[in-house]
Amino acid sequence: MTFSVRPRSSPAGGAVPLIVDGLGFSYGQAQVGHVVTSNPGAPSSAQEHALAVTLLARARAKLG
């Protein structure tokens, strides 16, 4: 999701673009979620894949 934020105190000021990127999955009874808010750009596909692999490994280690 991409959106812009414009401060109320400065209506003449410029908008700031933000990107919200969410990743979530279920492993057994656990639900794992991670949300990244970034500026100026979204994480690369390689970074997202590495993060998903790391989160799945942690879930497996904790849940067995």
N, C-alpha and C positions, 0 to 999 in steps of 0.2 A: 504494500500500500504506500503510495506516495502522496504527500500533501504539503501545503505551505502554511507557515505560522506567521501571523502579523500581530505584533504587540498592540494592545489597546492604547497604551500611553503614547504611542507614536504612529498616528494614522497616516502620516506622510512617509513614514519609514518603509523600507523594502521588506518583502516577505522572505522568510528563510525556508528553503526546501528541506523537508525531512523524509526519511525513508524508514518505514517500520516493516521488519521482516520477521515472520514467526515460523518456528519449527516445532512440531509436536508429534508424538507417537505414543503408542501404548505397548508395554512389554509386560505380559502377564496381567496382573491387577494394577500395575503402576501406570500412571500417565505422566509422561515427561514432556515438558514444554520449555522453550527458550525464545525470548523475544529480543531482537536487536533493534535499537533506534540509532540511526546513523545520519551523518551529514558529511560529505556531500553525496556519497554514493552507496549503493548496496554492496554487501560482501560478494565476492566472486563465487561462482559455482563450486570451485575447488575448496574454498574456505567453508562453505555451507556443508559440503560433503564431509570434510574432515571433522567439523563440529558434530554432525549427526553420528558419525562413527564413534567419536569420543563419548557422546552422551549415551549411546547404546551400550558401549563397553562398561560404563559406570553403572548403568541400570542392571546389566547382567551380573556384575561383580557384587552388587548389594543384594540382589534378589536370588541369585544362584541359578 
